[in-house]
Structure formats: C-alpha cells, structure tokens
Amino acid sequence: MRELFLLLDDADAAGWQERALCAQTDPEAFFPEKGGSTREAKKVCQTCEVRTECLEAALENDERFGIWGGYSERERRRIKKEAG
C-alpha cells in the first residue's frame, strides 16, 4: 500500500478528525473501562479513511488512553518501543 504524505499547516492537519468515523459513533466505545472490550471500536477503525492519521497523532501526542487508529494503549506502546 502506498501512502501520500502532504505538508499541511496545523489547521489542515486537524481536518482528519472531521472525517473520522469515530466522530459519528458512540465515543464510549473508544474509551472502554479497564478490561473492557475494544472489539467494536477496532471494527469501526478498520474501515476508517483517516486511520493512519489518527494513529500518527496518537503516537506523536503520547495518547495514553483509548483506541486510536485501531490500536489500544498497549499496542501503541509496543509500536513506539519497536520504533525507538
């Protein structure tokens, strides 16, 4: 899969959030209680057109809670550890 990265100013860069499918669903699914299921949130993320941007933002901002880009907190920590 090829990806195209464009240089955008901050206002344009945040525009991905308006296109995110999670903005159209129940936010509680993306922030489950400890030990709760992440299945429904990840299912939404799988078909989201801005999944990559979401994950990148979560990694850059060190988001510690919730499902971002289809990944849980634990999965994002592993990604950062492997990259660093």
Biopython code that builds the backbone (N, CA, C, O; Angstrom):
import numpy as np
from Bio.PDB.StructureBuilder import StructureBuilder

atoms = [
    (1, "MET", "N", (0.856, -1.180, 0.000)),
    (1, "MET", "CA", (0.000, 0.000, 0.000)),
    (1, "MET", "C", (0.897, 1.237, 0.000)),
    (1, "MET", "O", (1.783, 1.370, 0.844)),
    (2, "ARG", "N", (0.662, 2.130, -0.944)),
    (2, "ARG", "CA", (1.418, 3.380, -0.988)),
    (2, "ARG", "C", (0.640, 4.457, -0.276)),
    (2, "ARG", "O", (-0.588, 4.512, -0.347)),
    (3, "GLU", "N", (1.370, 5.315, 0.414)),
    (3, "GLU", "CA", (0.730, 6.423, 1.118)),
    (3, "GLU", "C", (1.323, 7.730, 0.629)),
    (3, "GLU", "O", (2.517, 7.813, 0.342)),
    (4, "LEU", "N", (0.495, 8.733, 0.539)),
    (4, "LEU", "CA", (0.922, 10.052, 0.102)),
    (4, "LEU", "C", (0.861, 10.981, 1.303)),
    (4, "LEU", "O", (-0.196, 11.152, 1.912)),
    (5, "PHE", "N", (1.972, 11.568, 1.636)),
    (5, "PHE", "CA", (2.021, 12.493, 2.762)),
    (5, "PHE", "C", (2.166, 13.909, 2.227)),
    (5, "PHE", "O", (3.088, 14.203, 1.466)),
    (6, "LEU", "N", (1.270, 14.767, 2.621)),
    (6, "LEU", "CA", (1.287, 16.158, 2.191)),
    (6, "LEU", "C", (1.698, 17.044, 3.341)),
    (6, "LEU", "O", (1.403, 16.750, 4.499)),
    (7, "LEU", "N", (2.379, 18.131, 3.025)),
    (7, "LEU", "CA", (2.726, 19.106, 4.051)),
    (7, "LEU", "C", (1.535, 20.026, 4.237)),
    (7, "LEU", "O", (1.107, 20.696, 3.298)),
    (8, "LEU", "N", (1.011, 20.059, 5.429)),
    (8, "LEU", "CA", (-0.174, 20.858, 5.726)),
    (8, "LEU", "C", (0.099, 21.753, 6.921)),
    (8, "LEU", "O", (0.917, 21.425, 7.780)),
    (9, "ASP", "N", (-0.593, 22.892, 6.970)),
    (9, "ASP", "CA", (-0.478, 23.703, 8.179)),
    (9, "ASP", "C", (-1.337, 23.061, 9.261)),
    (9, "ASP", "O", (-2.086, 22.125, 8.983)),
    (10, "ASP", "N", (-1.235, 23.554, 10.489)),
    (10, "ASP", "CA", (-1.919, 22.932, 11.620)),
    (10, "ASP", "C", (-3.429, 22.857, 11.439)),
    (10, "ASP", "O", (-4.043, 21.873, 11.852)),
    (11, "ALA", "N", (-4.030, 23.849, 10.847)),
    (11, "ALA", "CA", (-5.485, 23.848, 10.651)),
    (11, "ALA", "C", (-5.904, 22.711, 9.723)),
    (11, "ALA", "O", (-6.890, 22.023, 9.985)),
    (12, "ASP", "N", (-5.157, 22.516, 8.646)),
    (12, "ASP", "CA", (-5.479, 21.436, 7.721)),
    (12, "ASP", "C", (-5.171, 20.076, 8.329)),
    (12, "ASP", "O", (-5.902, 19.115, 8.090)),
    (13, "ALA", "N", (-4.119, 19.982, 9.099)),
    (13, "ALA", "CA", (-3.725, 18.714, 9.689)),
    (13, "ALA", "C", (-4.791, 18.178, 10.634)),
    (13, "ALA", "O", (-4.961, 16.963, 10.737)),
    (14, "ALA", "N", (-5.502, 19.043, 11.317)),
    (14, "ALA", "CA", (-6.543, 18.607, 12.241)),
    (14, "ALA", "C", (-7.813, 18.219, 11.501)),
    (14, "ALA", "O", (-8.713, 17.637, 12.105)),
    (15, "GLY", "N", (-7.913, 18.524, 10.213)),
    (15, "GLY", "CA", (-9.102, 18.223, 9.441)),
    (15, "GLY", "C", (-9.433, 16.748, 9.364)),
    (15, "GLY", "O", (-10.587, 16.388, 9.129)),
    (16, "TRP", "N", (-8.450, 15.887, 9.556)),
    (16, "TRP", "CA", (-8.717, 14.452, 9.502)),
    (16, "TRP", "C", (-9.736, 14.037, 10.558)),
    (16, "TRP", "O", (-10.489, 13.082, 10.363)),
    (17, "GLN", "N", (-9.757, 14.760, 11.677)),
    (17, "GLN", "CA", (-10.674, 14.403, 12.758)),
    (17, "GLN", "C", (-12.132, 14.557, 12.337)),
    (17, "GLN", "O", (-12.993, 13.811, 12.804)),
    (18, "GLU", "N", (-12.410, 15.504, 11.470)),
    (18, "GLU", "CA", (-13.777, 15.703, 10.989)),
    (18, "GLU", "C", (-14.241, 14.566, 10.088)),
    (18, "GLU", "O", (-15.441, 14.322, 9.968)),
    (19, "ARG", "N", (-13.301, 13.869, 9.452)),
    (19, "ARG", "CA", (-13.630, 12.758, 8.568)),
    (19, "ARG", "C", (-13.586, 11.411, 9.284)),
    (19, "ARG", "O", (-13.913, 10.385, 8.688)),
    (20, "ALA", "N", (-13.191, 11.402, 10.538)),
    (20, "ALA", "CA", (-13.050, 10.149, 11.294)),
    (20, "ALA", "C", (-14.412, 9.529, 11.596)),
    (20, "ALA", "O", (-15.342, 10.222, 12.008)),
    (21, "LEU", "N", (-14.517, 8.230, 11.388)),
    (21, "LEU", "CA", (-15.766, 7.531, 11.662)),
    (21, "LEU", "C", (-16.125, 7.560, 13.145)),
    (21, "LEU", "O", (-17.305, 7.530, 13.495)),
    (22, "CYS", "N", (-15.132, 7.618, 14.008)),
    (22, "CYS", "CA", (-15.411, 7.625, 15.445)),
    (22, "CYS", "C", (-16.168, 8.882, 15.860)),
    (22, "CYS", "O", (-16.859, 8.883, 16.878)),
    (23, "ALA", "N", (-16.043, 9.943, 15.081)),
    (23, "ALA", "CA", (-16.767, 11.178, 15.382)),
    (23, "ALA", "C", (-18.266, 11.012, 15.145)),
    (23, "ALA", "O", (-19.070, 11.836, 15.581)),
    (24, "GLN", "N", (-18.626, 9.948, 14.456)),
    (24, "GLN", "CA", (-20.023, 9.689, 14.129)),
    (24, "GLN", "C", (-20.610, 8.540, 14.955)),
    (24, "GLN", "O", (-21.744, 8.123, 14.721)),
    (25, "THR", "N", (-19.843, 8.034, 15.912)),
    (25, "THR", "CA", (-20.290, 6.898, 16.719)),
    (25, "THR", "C", (-20.174, 7.239, 18.198)),
    (25, "THR", "O", (-19.758, 8.338, 18.564)),
    (26, "ASP", "N", (-20.540, 6.298, 19.026)),
    (26, "ASP", "CA", (-20.502, 6.468, 20.472)),
    (26, "ASP", "C", (-19.051, 6.546, 20.961)),
    (26, "ASP", "O", (-18.318, 5.565, 20.833)),
    (27, "PRO", "N", (-18.623, 7.668, 21.511)),
    (27, "PRO", "CA", (-17.231, 7.801, 21.964)),
    (27, "PRO", "C", (-16.873, 6.845, 23.097)),
    (27, "PRO", "O", (-15.698, 6.533, 23.293)),
    (28, "GLU", "N", (-17.853, 6.388, 23.831)),
    (28, "GLU", "CA", (-17.584, 5.467, 24.948)),
    (28, "GLU", "C", (-16.928, 4.180, 24.459)),
    (28, "GLU", "O", (-16.141, 3.574, 25.186)),
    (29, "ALA", "N", (-17.242, 3.757, 23.243)),
    (29, "ALA", "CA", (-16.660, 2.529, 22.694)),
    (29, "ALA", "C", (-15.153, 2.651, 22.534)),
    (29, "ALA", "O", (-14.443, 1.645, 22.565)),
    (30, "PHE", "N", (-14.656, 3.875, 22.362)),
    (30, "PHE", "CA", (-13.230, 4.089, 22.127)),
    (30, "PHE", "C", (-12.441, 4.302, 23.418)),
    (30, "PHE", "O", (-11.214, 4.405, 23.399)),
    (31, "PHE", "N", (-13.149, 4.365, 24.518)),
    (31, "PHE", "CA", (-12.514, 4.520, 25.830)),
    (31, "PHE", "C", (-13.149, 3.528, 26.812)),
    (31, "PHE", "O", (-13.802, 3.930, 27.775)),
    (32, "PRO", "N", (-12.950, 2.222, 26.558)),
    (32, "PRO", "CA", (-13.572, 1.214, 27.413)),
    (32, "PRO", "C", (-12.963, 1.202, 28.814)),
    (32, "PRO", "O", (-11.822, 1.616, 29.019)),
    (33, "GLU", "N", (-13.746, 0.721, 29.759)),
    (33, "GLU", "CA", (-13.248, 0.547, 31.123)),
    (33, "GLU", "C", (-12.085, -0.442, 31.093)),
    (33, "GLU", "O", (-11.971, -1.237, 30.160)),
    (34, "LYS", "N", (-11.238, -0.399, 32.089)),
    (34, "LYS", "CA", (-10.116, -1.324, 32.165)),
    (34, "LYS", "C", (-10.637, -2.756, 32.070)),
    (34, "LYS", "O", (-11.526, -3.156, 32.821)),
    (35, "GLY", "N", (-10.079, -3.512, 31.151)),
    (35, "GLY", "CA", (-10.501, -4.879, 30.935)),
    (35, "GLY", "C", (-11.693, -5.015, 30.004)),
    (35, "GLY", "O", (-12.094, -6.129, 29.667)),
    (36, "GLY", "N", (-12.274, -3.873, 29.577)),
    (36, "GLY", "CA", (-13.425, -3.893, 28.676)),
    (36, "GLY", "C", (-13.013, -4.230, 27.250)),
    (36, "GLY", "O", (-11.834, -4.175, 26.900)),
    (37, "SER", "N", (-13.983, -4.571, 26.450)),
    (37, "SER", "CA", (-13.741, -4.966, 25.069)),
    (37, "SER", "C", (-13.399, -3.768, 24.181)),
    (37, "SER", "O", (-13.995, -2.697, 24.297)),
    (38, "THR", "N", (-12.436, -3.973, 23.304)),
    (38, "THR", "CA", (-12.051, -2.964, 22.317)),
    (38, "THR", "C", (-12.547, -3.357, 20.925)),
    (38, "THR", "O", (-12.291, -2.654, 19.947)),
    (39, "ARG", "N", (-13.247, -4.470, 20.845)),
    (39, "ARG", "CA", (-13.650, -5.054, 19.559)),
    (39, "ARG", "C", (-14.471, -4.097, 18.698)),
    (39, "ARG", "O", (-14.176, -3.927, 17.515)),
    (40, "GLU", "N", (-15.495, -3.472, 19.276)),
    (40, "GLU", "CA", (-16.368, -2.598, 18.485)),
    (40, "GLU", "C", (-15.610, -1.380, 17.951)),
    (40, "GLU", "O", (-15.784, -0.997, 16.795)),
    (41, "ALA", "N", (-14.773, -0.776, 18.789)),
    (41, "ALA", "CA", (-14.005, 0.392, 18.349)),
    (41, "ALA", "C", (-13.038, 0.013, 17.225)),
    (41, "ALA", "O", (-12.916, 0.734, 16.235)),
    (42, "LYS", "N", (-12.366, -1.104, 17.383)),
    (42, "LYS", "CA", (-11.417, -1.531, 16.357)),
    (42, "LYS", "C", (-12.118, -1.860, 15.048)),
    (42, "LYS", "O", (-11.554, -1.662, 13.972)),
    (43, "LYS", "N", (-13.335, -2.359, 15.135)),
    (43, "LYS", "CA", (-14.110, -2.667, 13.933)),
    (43, "LYS", "C", (-14.412, -1.369, 13.166)),
    (43, "LYS", "O", (-14.329, -1.339, 11.939)),
    (44, "VAL", "N", (-14.756, -0.317, 13.882)),
    (44, "VAL", "CA", (-15.005, 0.985, 13.253)),
    (44, "VAL", "C", (-13.719, 1.494, 12.602)),
    (44, "VAL", "O", (-13.738, 1.976, 11.470)),
    (45, "CYS", "N", (-12.618, 1.384, 13.314)),
    (45, "CYS", "CA", (-11.332, 1.877, 12.800)),
    (45, "CYS", "C", (-10.909, 1.173, 11.506)),
    (45, "CYS", "O", (-10.297, 1.788, 10.633)),
    (46, "GLN", "N", (-11.235, -0.102, 11.389)),
    (46, "GLN", "CA", (-10.798, -0.862, 10.211)),
    (46, "GLN", "C", (-11.286, -0.265, 8.902)),
    (46, "GLN", "O", (-10.613, -0.391, 7.880)),
    (47, "THR", "N", (-12.432, 0.376, 8.915)),
    (47, "THR", "CA", (-12.981, 0.935, 7.671)),
    (47, "THR", "C", (-12.822, 2.453, 7.588)),
    (47, "THR", "O", (-13.338, 3.075, 6.660)),
    (48, "CYS", "N", (-12.127, 3.046, 8.530)),
    (48, "CYS", "CA", (-11.989, 4.498, 8.579)),
    (48, "CYS", "C", (-10.887, 4.973, 7.628)),
    (48, "CYS", "O", (-9.783, 4.429, 7.616)),
    (49, "GLU", "N", (-11.204, 5.983, 6.843)),
    (49, "GLU", "CA", (-10.249, 6.510, 5.852)),
    (49, "GLU", "C", (-9.094, 7.289, 6.473)),
    (49, "GLU", "O", (-8.084, 7.512, 5.805)),
    (50, "VAL", "N", (-9.213, 7.705, 7.718)),
    (50, "VAL", "CA", (-8.155, 8.500, 8.349)),
    (50, "VAL", "C", (-7.457, 7.731, 9.476)),
    (50, "VAL", "O", (-6.885, 8.330, 10.387)),
    (51, "ARG", "N", (-7.511, 6.423, 9.402)),
    (51, "ARG", "CA", (-6.909, 5.573, 10.434)),
    (51, "ARG", "C", (-5.417, 5.867, 10.631)),
    (51, "ARG", "O", (-4.942, 5.942, 11.764)),
    (52, "THR", "N", (-4.694, 6.029, 9.547)),
    (52, "THR", "CA", (-3.256, 6.292, 9.627)),
    (52, "THR", "C", (-2.980, 7.626, 10.316)),
    (52, "THR", "O", (-2.115, 7.710, 11.188)),
    (53, "GLU", "N", (-3.712, 8.660, 9.928)),
    (53, "GLU", "CA", (-3.528, 9.974, 10.547)),
    (53, "GLU", "C", (-3.845, 9.926, 12.034)),
    (53, "GLU", "O", (-3.167, 10.557, 12.845)),
    (54, "CYS", "N", (-4.875, 9.178, 12.382)),
    (54, "CYS", "CA", (-5.282, 9.036, 13.776)),
    (54, "CYS", "C", (-4.179, 8.371, 14.596)),
    (54, "CYS", "O", (-3.825, 8.846, 15.675)),
    (55, "LEU", "N", (-3.644, 7.276, 14.078)),
    (55, "LEU", "CA", (-2.567, 6.576, 14.787)),
    (55, "LEU", "C", (-1.343, 7.470, 14.922)),
    (55, "LEU", "O", (-0.738, 7.531, 15.992)),
    (56, "GLU", "N", (-0.974, 8.158, 13.858)),
    (56, "GLU", "CA", (0.191, 9.051, 13.912)),
    (56, "GLU", "C", (-0.003, 10.137, 14.969)),
    (56, "GLU", "O", (0.922, 10.445, 15.720)),
    (57, "ALA", "N", (-1.197, 10.713, 15.029)),
    (57, "ALA", "CA", (-1.473, 11.758, 16.020)),
    (57, "ALA", "C", (-1.373, 11.198, 17.435)),
    (57, "ALA", "O", (-0.827, 11.849, 18.325)),
    (58, "ALA", "N", (-1.895, 9.999, 17.644)),
    (58, "ALA", "CA", (-1.832, 9.382, 18.972)),
    (58, "ALA", "C", (-0.396, 9.118, 19.387)),
    (58, "ALA", "O", (-0.035, 9.338, 20.544)),
    (59, "LEU", "N", (0.422, 8.653, 18.467)),
    (59, "LEU", "CA", (1.828, 8.381, 18.783)),
    (59, "LEU", "C", (2.595, 9.677, 19.035)),
    (59, "LEU", "O", (3.402, 9.752, 19.962)),
    (60, "GLU", "N", (2.347, 10.690, 18.218)),
    (60, "GLU", "CA", (3.028, 11.976, 18.387)),
    (60, "GLU", "C", (2.643, 12.666, 19.687)),
    (60, "GLU", "O", (3.475, 13.310, 20.326)),
    (61, "ASN", "N", (1.378, 12.532, 20.076)),
    (61, "ASN", "CA", (0.881, 13.208, 21.278)),
    (61, "ASN", "C", (0.912, 12.328, 22.516)),
    (61, "ASN", "O", (0.428, 12.723, 23.576)),
    (62, "ASP", "N", (1.478, 11.142, 22.385)),
    (62, "ASP", "CA", (1.610, 10.208, 23.500)),
    (62, "ASP", "C", (0.272, 9.963, 24.202)),
    (62, "ASP", "O", (0.180, 10.004, 25.429)),
    (63, "GLU", "N", (-0.766, 9.707, 23.390)),
    (63, "GLU", "CA", (-2.091, 9.402, 23.944)),
    (63, "GLU", "C", (-1.997, 8.119, 24.763)),
    (63, "GLU", "O", (-1.560, 7.084, 24.260)),
    (64, "ARG", "N", (-2.401, 8.190, 26.000)),
    (64, "ARG", "CA", (-2.274, 7.036, 26.892)),
    (64, "ARG", "C", (-3.571, 6.280, 27.095)),
    (64, "ARG", "O", (-3.569, 5.201, 27.689)),
    (65, "PHE", "N", (-4.674, 6.819, 26.617)),
    (65, "PHE", "CA", (-5.959, 6.179, 26.833)),
    (65, "PHE", "C", (-6.727, 6.062, 25.530)),
    (65, "PHE", "O", (-6.599, 6.907, 24.645)),
    (66, "GLY", "N", (-7.511, 5.026, 25.420)),
    (66, "GLY", "CA", (-8.422, 4.888, 24.299)),
    (66, "GLY", "C", (-7.858, 4.151, 23.101)),
    (66, "GLY", "O", (-6.687, 3.776, 23.055)),
    (67, "ILE", "N", (-8.739, 3.960, 22.137)),
    (67, "ILE", "CA", (-8.392, 3.318, 20.868)),
    (67, "ILE", "C", (-8.168, 4.434, 19.852)),
    (67, "ILE", "O", (-9.037, 5.278, 19.630)),
    (68, "TRP", "N", (-7.000, 4.420, 19.248)),
    (68, "TRP", "CA", (-6.631, 5.427, 18.248)),
    (68, "TRP", "C", (-6.051, 4.694, 17.043)),
    (68, "TRP", "O", (-5.124, 3.897, 17.191)),
    (69, "GLY", "N", (-6.581, 4.953, 15.869)),
    (69, "GLY", "CA", (-6.066, 4.306, 14.666)),
    (69, "GLY", "C", (-6.214, 2.797, 14.687)),
    (69, "GLY", "O", (-5.521, 2.090, 13.956)),
    (70, "GLY", "N", (-7.109, 2.304, 15.517)),
    (70, "GLY", "CA", (-7.322, 0.862, 15.599)),
    (70, "GLY", "C", (-6.420, 0.149, 16.582)),
    (70, "GLY", "O", (-6.385, -1.082, 16.607)),
    (71, "TYR", "N", (-5.686, 0.900, 17.397)),
    (71, "TYR", "CA", (-4.742, 0.296, 18.349)),
    (71, "TYR", "C", (-5.053, 0.725, 19.776)),
    (71, "TYR", "O", (-5.431, 1.868, 20.032)),
    (72, "SER", "N", (-4.889, -0.204, 20.685)),
    (72, "SER", "CA", (-5.076, 0.068, 22.113)),
    (72, "SER", "C", (-3.836, 0.734, 22.683)),
    (72, "SER", "O", (-2.821, 0.868, 21.999)),
    (73, "GLU", "N", (-3.923, 1.149, 23.931)),
    (73, "GLU", "CA", (-2.770, 1.770, 24.595)),
    (73, "GLU", "C", (-1.572, 0.831, 24.581)),
    (73, "GLU", "O", (-0.460, 1.239, 24.247)),
    (74, "ARG", "N", (-1.802, -0.422, 24.943)),
    (74, "ARG", "CA", (-0.711, -1.410, 24.989)),
    (74, "ARG", "C", (-0.083, -1.598, 23.611)),
    (74, "ARG", "O", (1.141, -1.664, 23.493)),
    (75, "GLU", "N", (-0.902, -1.683, 22.581)),
    (75, "GLU", "CA", (-0.395, -1.869, 21.220)),
    (75, "GLU", "C", (0.409, -0.656, 20.757)),
    (75, "GLU", "O", (1.426, -0.806, 20.080)),
    (76, "ARG", "N", (-0.041, 0.542, 21.120)),
    (76, "ARG", "CA", (0.713, 1.759, 20.743)),
    (76, "ARG", "C", (2.044, 1.827, 21.473)),
    (76, "ARG", "O", (3.043, 2.257, 20.898)),
    (77, "ARG", "N", (2.068, 1.410, 22.725)),
    (77, "ARG", "CA", (3.352, 1.391, 23.461)),
    (77, "ARG", "C", (4.343, 0.469, 22.762)),
    (77, "ARG", "O", (5.526, 0.789, 22.647)),
    (78, "ARG", "N", (3.853, -0.681, 22.295)),
    (78, "ARG", "CA", (4.726, -1.635, 21.589)),
    (78, "ARG", "C", (5.248, -1.015, 20.295)),
    (78, "ARG", "O", (6.423, -1.172, 19.962)),
    (79, "ILE", "N", (4.389, -0.316, 19.572)),
    (79, "ILE", "CA", (4.811, 0.336, 18.322)),
    (79, "ILE", "C", (5.909, 1.352, 18.607)),
    (79, "ILE", "O", (6.922, 1.392, 17.908)),
    (80, "LYS", "N", (5.707, 2.172, 19.636)),
    (80, "LYS", "CA", (6.716, 3.192, 19.976)),
    (80, "LYS", "C", (8.029, 2.543, 20.400)),
    (80, "LYS", "O", (9.106, 3.004, 20.022)),
    (81, "LYS", "N", (7.936, 1.480, 21.181)),
    (81, "LYS", "CA", (9.131, 0.783, 21.656)),
    (81, "LYS", "C", (9.911, 0.191, 20.494)),
    (81, "LYS", "O", (11.137, 0.291, 20.450)),
    (82, "GLU", "N", (9.201, -0.430, 19.547)),
    (82, "GLU", "CA", (9.843, -1.039, 18.379)),
    (82, "GLU", "C", (10.450, 0.025, 17.464)),
    (82, "GLU", "O", (11.474, -0.216, 16.825)),
    (83, "ALA", "N", (9.825, 1.198, 17.401)),
    (83, "ALA", "CA", (10.329, 2.267, 16.534)),
    (83, "ALA", "C", (11.511, 2.994, 17.144)),
    (83, "ALA", "O", (12.358, 3.535, 16.433)),
    (84, "GLY", "N", (11.561, 3.003, 18.468)),
    (84, "GLY", "CA", (12.567, 3.803, 19.149)),
    (84, "GLY", "C", (13.759, 3.053, 19.515)),
    (84, "GLY", "O", (14.687, 3.613, 20.098)),
]
sb = StructureBuilder()
sb.init_structure("model")
sb.init_model(0)
sb.init_chain("A")
sb.init_seg("    ")
for serial, (resi, resn, name, xyz) in enumerate(atoms, 1):
    if name == "N":
        sb.init_residue(resn, " ", resi, " ")
    sb.init_atom(name, np.array(xyz, "f"), 0.0, 1.0, " ", f" {name:<3s}", serial, name[0])
structure = sb.get_structure()
